[in-house]
């Protein structure tokens, strides 16, 4: 029996462009398409509302660790941020408001859980499959899934046997009252340093299980008063100028992370003094002082984390976890810590961005298998050879350890739009980046990463995959990424004319017509 996809009535894709996700990436992509007059697109969202990671993460104390004026779209400044570092509800509301203002909400389909994307060579289109069994076709696919959307759980024996309350920080149960309870927190990453101080205020006891101590610096946060908000709104250039100051201040960090890691020693001294200021107990101070170079793992910002650890109802446990029982956590010294609840602050599958999503390209090649073997890689973190018209926003090596991801997202969106506009202007059906172009780019990228503090700082971080390859971070100034994505060079791609694809479609449809 002939596949339904080969029938002449369904060879035209359902949409010109399919966008995945409604975080900053997906909404930003939708806005760019609208501005260009490309209205034949759909945004597919697994949940029932907008927001991406800022919808999914809503734990107590959840906030951004990049200043609000920079962690927002360049074309849509918000004069009414309440703080220098925005709390989660404000960021989610900003994304929702921006989506509505620019008219992309009618293009969103909610409740669509994608399971795969498959390139149909004969038809020159992508076939997306969903958990409900539906098929959606598109000429181009833009993934805005991001790297911080799939919770990571530790591989601990007996984890499923615990009888008390348990959840990951991303799936916070706000109905669970921690008052009077003993709560175990496993993990001390970016989420934990925000919610631990909050739950320590109400829980009878917090047992914090730490595998690796994070470096924590003071967070220069403050409320933004009415006068300043008025200046943001009414004084020409005031907010944009402030944004520029923040941008260049953060860019300077690249000097220590990438160019001269030896400079990090001065920052490390400041961090140690911060620990000494708030933690007087020598044993606790020893536990929370990292043994690797600052910056190797993400530097965390908090004004209340160390203060929370010094509370009498908080215990930092550095002995390894052996297993979890029905009633608590057993450490490798044989001690069982009986608890009422376990909260996992263990982060996300950042280096496994295709988890649960199967992608096949030209010749049926699996991108999942390629990236598992070679490590995730793409040209400019956006396109990968053998997968035409498939683009990743926040793709491999576009993450940052020093600045705002929204800058990187906007740069990539501009580049994808360059590709789509080129296809429209030249009558191409699809573009496929040349393997040698992608290989040369990533070879140069790997060389830059070799000398960074992230690769040589003596830590194991989520920046690197199981083979130790740093597939997450951009090892340079963000303005250089902006320049690299400012223009698409047609010579970097193999272009397939729409006419050639149409001819193939007619040939494929001919036997059916003859019947």
Secondary structure as UniProt FT lines:
FT   HELIX           4..6
FT   HELIX           8..10
FT   STRAND          15..20
FT   HELIX           24..35
FT   TURN            36..37
FT   STRAND          41..44
FT   HELIX           53..56
FT   TURN            60..61
FT   TURN            68..70
FT   TURN            74..75
FT   TURN            79..80
FT   HELIX           88..101
FT   TURN            102..103
FT   HELIX           105..107
FT   STRAND          108..109
FT   STRAND          114..120
FT   TURN            121..124
FT   STRAND          125..130
FT   TURN            131..132
FT   STRAND          135..143
FT   HELIX           159..161
FT   STRAND          165..168
FT   HELIX           169..171
FT   TURN            174..175
FT   STRAND          182..186
FT   TURN            190..191
FT   HELIX           192..199
FT   TURN            200..202
FT   STRAND          205..209
FT   STRAND          216..217
FT   HELIX           226..234
FT   TURN            236..237
FT   HELIX           238..251
FT   TURN            252..253
FT   HELIX           255..259
FT   HELIX           261..263
FT   HELIX           264..278
FT   HELIX           282..288
FT   TURN            294..295
FT   STRAND          300..301
FT   HELIX           305..309
FT   TURN            312..313
FT   STRAND          314..317
FT   STRAND          321..324
FT   STRAND          328..331
FT   TURN            332..333
FT   STRAND          336..338
FT   STRAND          341..344
FT   TURN            350..351
FT   TURN            353..356
FT   STRAND          358..360
FT   HELIX           362..364
FT   HELIX           367..374
FT   TURN            380..382
FT   TURN            385..386
FT   TURN            388..389
FT   STRAND          390..392
FT   TURN            393..394
FT   TURN            396..397
FT   HELIX           405..426
FT   STRAND          428..433
FT   HELIX           435..450
FT   HELIX           453..456
FT   TURN            462..463
FT   TURN            466..467
FT   HELIX           478..484
FT   HELIX           490..492
FT   STRAND          493..497
FT   HELIX           498..514
//
